Each structure stands twice: as structure tokens, then as C-alpha cells.
Amino acid sequence: MDTLLIPQPTQLTGQYRDFFSSPGDLPMVWQQLMLSLYRQGNTRLKKHCKEAQRLLKENGAIHNVFSAPDAPRPWAFDPIPLIFDPEEWAVLEQGLVQRAELLNLVLADIYGPMTLVKEGVLPPELIFSHKGFLYPCVGTYNGLAQPLTFYSANLAKGTDGSFWVMDDHIQPPLGSGYALEIRIIMNRSFPQLFEKFQVHRLAMYYRALRNGLTLLAKHNRAEPRIVVLTPGPENPGYFEHAYLASYLGYPLVQGGDLIVRDSCVWLKSVDGLRQVDVILRRQEDNLCDPLELRGDSFIGIPGLLEAVRCGNVAVANPIGSGILENPALMAFLPTLCEHFFQRKLLLPSVATWWCGQREEREFVLKNLDKMIIKPIHPLPNLPAMIVEQAGEAGKKRWKELIRQSPHLFVGQERINFATFPAFETDRIEARHSSLGLFLTAQSGSYVAMPGGLCRAHADSGQLLQAEQAGGQIKDTWVLTREPDKQVTLWRQVQPNQQIKPLVSPLPSQAAENLFWAGRYAERAEQTARLLRSILAKLREVEEFHDNDDRMSLHHLLRALTHVTLTYPGFTGDDARQKLADPRAELSSLISASDRPGSLRSSLLSLGRSASVVRDLLPADAWRVIDNMQNHWNPRISKKQLSSGRLHESINNLILQLSAFSGLAYENMSRETAWLMLNIGRRLERALNLTALLRATLVPCFGPAMEAQMLETVLNICNSLIVYRRRYRSFMELSTILELLLMDENYPRALASQLRQLQFYIRDLPVDAAGPGGHRDVLLIDGALDNLRQTDPKQLIQITSSDGRYSLLEKMLTTQQEDLEQLSTALTEHFFTPSLALQQLGNLRRDSGL
């Protein structure tokens, strides 16, 4: 039996006492949990943790803020959940609901009658100096009984057993999707831990969320069109945006997918324009409308605020609600609670002093060593700071900043945070925690998610910036006395009810990314196949030193440049040197990530396009892409290029690309998304084939050289076996052209690509066609008709004076030009976003000091 570094329940004392509510022995639920972990043993627990970590990574549960945007890493997983008994949770939930109701009233007043400022309850500087207060939003909340749709609180537990709110999060409250993902992974990886506990399910919260969004719609309440608005895949929380959109069943859109016409918001889709009723917003307030807010925003929707004013679209949370994230408000919440409810605040904030008031400012300045100083909104190079850690120079600087602009800073008390058990490598350690809890509006009040996102840190100072500081992420359990009933997001079907399938329109940017995902997948596969043949020929040259082999290699290298468009490559002024020793150029084309056309660059582009539409792809197809992204980075020296190791790596990559194609083809519904993905594949395969044949078969060769080139081309096109079975006598150029160009039933032939493109393009929605809108249909029809009228034997009858098959070259050139025009036509009809409108003069206020 393996060595157990997990303590027995009776040994878990002292260092965790401050976390648990009861001052005596370890609570029973924790004894049961620790006993379960102890019985599993170290080896099994580490194995399950590794599996959970793999699932997090595989599912893309990353947070780019942890590190550089080009090197995101997944959350670290901790299997020991944070547990609340029913009584403790009931008290905490009551405080959260009261706090949400209070902030809702404050928000409605700030953008409405402003009685709090007029009556002196809130200082005007506290509101109007905060960049979250947006003047254009004043009056847009009229008629909203409950403007605050979502609320999130970041809490920590003190050593006295009390919970304290460290931050209020309004826009957008990040973490609810991660909480759901962690719960699902916990269920899969540690099902035995749930056996002895009755844990509340999370689906009830999401049902309330969906119902609340439906009620926000002013029109079409039976089937409102609700979209999730994301800043895009570069945003740190993009995984959660896509995850929630998929789970809730809403389209995931970016600002470029939406347009305002006639004071209504419309979704630009492949099917045409569709009116949007509700926007679940996951981007910051001031980026939402470049006409009235930040004029330099390229991710907003010009005219959105006007549509909101007219009542034609609802936004959750409403634009301007970021004012509630002002930490200075915490100092006034007890007074505000008495003002509105004539009751005390049930869930206290960390003790906060706003420096805009003279007495509070002097108190902060005298006690800087005991304080955490925060700006009321983000300021350049001024994060929240424990002043004691800043040294004397830092302390002096903070004093100067506070005296210079006192209204921009708050001081907060430093709390002695409780520690609790967390699994670290092979033992249980004491860790500090922050807890994100989430509420959504329901029937005039709020309902809390019976769980949350818990982050564990070795250093309590990291709790100041929990989202940026890394640490571990763990599940949060809320226990119930009775078995929790099964709850899903599926609506109950009534007897004899007929349900019609509802197919959501495909947003234009999603369609574009599917189109390019198909193209990059095919481009990567074609490049890999061509490189594989070149590496095989390079080994033959190095082994046999045959002149025909060397000449064949040179032709293939030049073909590689033409097919990948990596000019000058093997065709430029220094081509002679590169052909003599092609290893440096080949190494670049294999592994350079910053060179368009290289194999790695195509794979990275495939990953970027697929990540945007991962909610539309089969789960297994995404896993294949993720695996390729993580494992294709060959570190092979130039001397090892012709080794079998690299050849084997390319073979595995081709298998993975084929797996992705097969999974997408066999598992996606034949809807617009599937059409766009396959149009991209077929178009790219046709373009690659014409480029390859132009580079390899248009030049005339001697008999021996021609035989080598013909066999190599068939190998690259994965057609050698088919050709041998069909033409058993000998290899001939005309029969190869007949197979690779004319056979509409052969999936590697040009004619087959064109015929499938014709089918797919004709199946695209016709509503999206604008003036002259069927140019794409005319182009593909013309290209296929021209190819069908071509006789492959005629193509090789006449050669030019420089020893080339001129008719073959002309035909391939014409086909390539038609395909490029087709690509342009598809882009213009379905993908190109409208030119974003912006302010001529930017009304942004300076957020600096």
C-alpha cells in the first residue's frame, strides 16, 4: 500500500480550526470527507487529480490573464471542495440577496432620480468622478423595476468565522461558467466523494437565469432571440463566454455580428438579419457603443444605447452598471441599507474608508501600514497594494498620491484570513481562499447559485487579485438535508405537444471562422503531405546521390514554395543556395510560428479559428485540435530533418488532421455551420491541387524524371493506390489528369471539389444575397462547366517553346483564378462586417491622476 501523506481526520486540527464554524471538534461533514480521501490513498488521489487536470486543459478551461496571451495555462485543480452546511449557507445567502437588492436600488437611483446625491446620502464626487458612471446612460433605466440582472460577490472568511465581502462584481461577473465546469469535472473524476453527501445541484440557478433573460424581452416573449456578447477570443474569459453560450443554448456573438437599424439591434447571420431581443453582455460598459461611449472601441455596437433608450433591446447587465464596482461604495453600504430597508447590512464588507472625506483620509494616512490601498477604478500601474510591502519609498509615494487626488482612493482593513485544507502535490496543506458567489434576478428579488468558484492561495496577499494570481480552483458544495431533486434546463413537454425544431441563425463571424477553420485544416494537411514526400526524397538523395533524385527534389522544393505561398523561398534570388542545402528553409516551413504558410502557422491559425466556434464543433473534434496545438512543436535540428523521427511525427499529424475532418463531417448536423466548414475545406483543397499540379506537372520532363514526378504527385494526393487499381498497365500523364482533375466521384479530384462546392453553395440561405448576390453560384457553375468541357488528352498535346504544357497551365490558371474569385464573393456576401461607426471626437474622460 502507498504511503499516505493525507492526515487521518483526527489529525486534522490546529491549523484549520479558524476555518470551521464550530470551535470544538472537526465538523462531521469534514470528518467524512477527510476519511474518504484518506481511504483512497495518495496514489489514487493523485491519479484522479491528474485526470481532472487533463479534463480542464482538454476542455480549454484557461484564463489568459495568468500569463502572456500567447501562452495561456489551465487552472490548477484542487479536489477538496469547500463545504457549507445548510444553516451556514442560509445565513450567507440571505446576506447576499439583501446586498444584491440594495445595489439594485442604488443603481436605479444613480441613473434615475439621483435622490441619494440630492439628499446628501452619497457624495457627488464618489459617483461622478468614477469612470464607471456613464452620462449617456442617464434615463435609460426608466421603466426597469429590476435593472441589476446579475451580481457576484468575492468573499473571504476571517479567523473569527465571519465572511467579508472584498469586492462587488457587476460587469461582467466572471466565474459562474467555471463553477459549472468544475462541478462537472468533479463529478466525473471523484464520483465517490459525492456518495455520502447530499449536494445541491447548480442547474436551478441557470434555469432562473434563463427565465430572467426571457422576461427582459419587450417583444416576442414566447421565443425571444437572446445572444451572448463577447469581446472575442483574446479576452481572458472567452472560455467561459463560449461555455455559457453553449450550455444555455444562445448564439455567441461579437460586436461585428450585430448592427443597429431603425433603433433595433439585428444579428448579421448567414441567413440574413434577425432582430435581437436580449443581449447577455460579457464585455465592459464603455466598450459597448463607440458612438456614445469610448470612440476608439472596435468591439462595440454603434447605436446600441439608442436602441436601449427606445426599448427595442434589453441588455443584461445594463450599460453603466459598472458604477457599482466602485469600492468606495462599500463605506456607504451600511448607511444605504438603513436608508432603503431600515435594517442593518447582513453581510458586511471589509472595513473601507474613502479618502474623499477628510477624517477618513487622515485615518488612512495615519494607518497606512495596516491598510490595503485601492484606486476606485483601474489606474495605470497602480494596482491594489498592501502598503507595508511597498517599503518606505512606496509608502511615501502612496501618501503623495492620496493627498494629490484623495477622491480616487480607498483604504481597506487587512483581514486575517482563515486557512482550509487543500491538496498540494502529495499532501494536504493549509491554504487561504477567496470565494466567488453568483446571483441572478428572479421575481423581484435574487436567487443565489448553491455553490461558487473557490480559489486557493498559499499567500493571503494574492487574494487581492485572485483572477490574476493563479493558485488553485476548487468546487463549492452546499449541502441539503434531503436528496436534491433532479433539475435540468430542458423544458417539460406537455401531453400531445408538438415541438418544432429551432435552428438558431449562424452569426457572420462564426460562419467566417468555420470557413477558415476548414481552409486551415486542409492547408495544414496538404502542407504536411508535401513535406512528407520531400523528406522522403531528401533521404533518397543523401543515401543514393542519384542526379534524377536530386532534380526531382529541386522541383518538389519549388513546388512547396508555390503551394504554401512562402515566397521567395526556393524560387528567389538565393534559390540556388537553398536548393543546394534546403534544411534551413525546410526547418522554417515546418516549425516557424510567425511565418504565414508554414505548417505550424497553419495549425495555430486552425486552432484560433476553431476556438472561436468550439461551441459549434463536436467535442471530440475540439480535443483533436487541442492535442495538435499542444504537441506539434518539433524541436529537430537541421541534421535530423531527414530522420525517421520527423517523418513519423508528420504521419501522426496527418492522422490527427484526418480525424478532425472525419469527426466534423460525421458528427455535425447538415446545417449552415457544417456547410461553411466544408465549403472552406473543398475550396482550399481545390486551390492546393491546382497549385500543386501547376508546379509539378506543367513542366515537361524526360521519361525517368517524369515517372518519379508522377508517382510523387499521386503520393502527395493520397491517390497512388487508387490509380494502380484503376490503371494497372503503366503510369501516364493523361490518365493521372483524368483521375485528379475530371473524376467527379473521386473525393481527391478537382471536379469532385467543384461539384460539392456547387451543392453546398446552392444550399446556403438565399436571404443573405444582396445586389448581384448570386455571383458565387455563377462562379462555381462556370468553373465546373469549363472543367467538364475539358479533354485531359488535349491538355498534353501541345507544349510551349520552353518545354511546358501550355494548355494544361492555362486551364489550371483559369481554375485557380475562378476559385480565388469565388472565395472573394463568399467573403463579400456572408462575412464582411459593416464598417464600424465611431465618434469624430472621443468623449473619454482621463482615468489618470
Steps between C-alpha positions, in 0.01 A plus 500: 500500500629851412617744764213718623594862542135593548433534872233297667198709604607498864836647399348793311500755780659828599594663172148467356304585814438858392326391183230283650196653666499283811776576753511143625573183313520476124146526349351166403479576127870581491581186695309298240672677212848453645430138575400444136821665381707302750351171383577577136869528569755726343547314174132486407441858606790626290377294206151649523645851537708448189191386312305806616787728399507334158128562455539865593776542246325294235178698536690825466429627852775761487539856617736706287566758772710243684780545251574637157203485262689266268577257782179447697498228762214312661386548853670277759244258644445420870275200578409605855178701473393788716195380697209697645243339726137610440485735799820684419403533134153632588654787696750577224233482229273739689781753522584465131138549392465809718822641357386440140162663568674798656741547210208470258324793671822704501554437130143597411535824698838597352370488141153617598389764753840527675333555835796348684725777374240772536425404862870471589498126567776457242764765421479612135878456458464132583266450204600752236878451528475125446558395141224240537243780507394556139310821429331369182331227707306741720131438439547169321390306811153657509236231516741233626373371834812287546784633285769289669466155342819337629716555802815333627680544832859405575518390866759375744464349845669655799653314791196599708279285274331796329481549126596840360429637152825615340361605161167545327503390136244622250650510153537230400489272806762242401501152647155340483597301192821384664301394808280282279800352318672416829185330630470286186867401515473428871208267431696319232831473683388453862151347493570307821532825698135582428369169630469601866386859443181662377635784286280765342503495121582813301245466219228685696710817487539478123128433456429819695758682288331393177155588629624841610653573159176395328301743715731786397373479141251775418378317191475139389503363856392156384826444310726803551828511315770519769869525417819489709723795411873433542798727431660210312747215546775735620300576813617314815151366569421383148488135605221581742313710244497213252425247773197689630369569150515130420347393832217753484437442130561860387707617200842636592557827314753780478434867441553460126213250486247760616374811326250770595234596248180694567594510871497118516791260538537239229715188482696481176483134411546284196119486489471879486409751771313372806376732776658456844282538811749450785879530521681312776800729518849371580698811415568822685251787503702765324589271209139424406418800280777690318255776401411611852765342723861416418553620147803278446313177570500258208305229682186697579170547319451853362159631603437239770411758766239656273338159449498455878337842551228411254429178690570279198774295665588409858859466624599296805664643701394843375765728358630731772461251785877494548460796734408245770852358490630818662658368825425836665132401500582232759558772759143625445312170470402482872349850475332416169353183650348700785376758250317251277412211731521648850710195584863424559721358227504123554816419303770755584771628271863515594535820707545776240589871528454730200778755487269759348383578855740696721479296821511168316797620294698598807423166662627316191818707483575436868444126466650427157707211635180320599313576179437373152477796263281473192417749222124540453544392138798351313788743466816441293771323701305540826355165605361436846792494740586388853690815591716325761656298216583812295788618722564856617526639147175334401327623815612856427375475143158375611468790743575746220248335267227502762557864592512596133173325399331374818166424331668233283609272787362289781669332791387155611571304813736205472316189614659192654360246257411148602682204355341177388613163361629479144676211323846603390706247298493214752374644824235723652615855565344809655386753240328838508195539278273740321151399404301631204122469548244579232142628502243559229174694507181305563146626572604839637778357716809286441593134512852387584686217333529225766872480443768723356856541381757452776864597445773385737829681555806437713539874561203697631630807314412329173132521593516867400526397137357152500435491126857597412696321769447141396465254785260208509135475409255274683134404520264652758237277657180616664349208688131426531316288758303317233602353163513783248245452226619460145489834318593562137467786256265295284145627501224256590301370207123514532284205388441497123727801461674531164848648517648654190877501463651843554819563303677817610640722224876475453675831582712633217826492698434143611438407137824666398699316765346167398587575139861575593524208740418277204756674282778490759435133575530412131798731454684340791427150370615582146819663632569200724454255211729702274764530773483128564577424135780756496662352811479152347666628182764680707592170666531335159730777376722474807514123474534432123635833359301446180474804271136427402409483867669834559318663208170360625575640844565846354169496315315395815670772703394763250151351505499534878562874468223539241244296693567663840553849350811541714688710246780549416584161654651264248418731207676827593840647432667273751313190377823334382646498851173385659459218246856386564431484875124522562509409869479852646205597280324169566550541872338843482206368297445223752528676833494881461189633672537857372533413130171490306477183296719288727355181639501624859349834399213321324438283807497804729258677267281190499501503880409869516211466256371182663519648850256775399243242386578218740137502615401402144753218462473143632677463834733231364594719203603777739709254703688403184575867429610560856729199483659626179552846649675360803715234339599623155815699571784284372838599634719331243836630382576545132710184506199300621259621229532185296470277804218255544394679817375810317342284232307313769390827662358622170323167448332539841404858419336393173303236691382764749396738222312218332333417833387861539353500150323171554359600839369829367356338187328214680378675816379846396143557398464593132423861582668825401794447736580167336466655155744779581760265645486275195490782248829617650647150477395439140610843384842465660547146367419619149740795526779281640451241229515751215811660653668161544424382147618832351831468685562132432324381181505805272878476433601228251749241629692212356350151542689409819443837666135508394438157654643621831294819496177325408537244777589770753197712404272199543657437841449860609135482390455168682396347167772250410305191605185616320698569184672162504170321547336695219786521246699180548724516191726804530516857624397770254442872541163504323353229723632674811331822386183306435506370859612817679307751290195347336357227724200648683462185709856502634524718817858609422420621147450864406164423336378341822593813698319724254188285491480486880560876518211542259271292722606675821477853360155435358393376846607823671216728613382723218386790722856620537546568131525873436513688169651262248501261790528170317842567352642211700252261336584631153873465565486140619261403220735653243811335644337156502360540146845598368661201666238260366567623146872430533661195340801391710672354193483834322671671792829321432502512119665834445790633701650849497845578369645492852392140557174545689147370452351840421137387469519318832655808660232727353220276622644473853562876513141572395364262762719654769386852410134392505545340842666812640213711366258255661676544833469878466132474408423281801684742727312800365159332520520331836793615711608860450378706797365848462746783549486589868367848570693704754505844658678779323598633842564252779313585820716277721592646835860478611530213747844604613600720793 
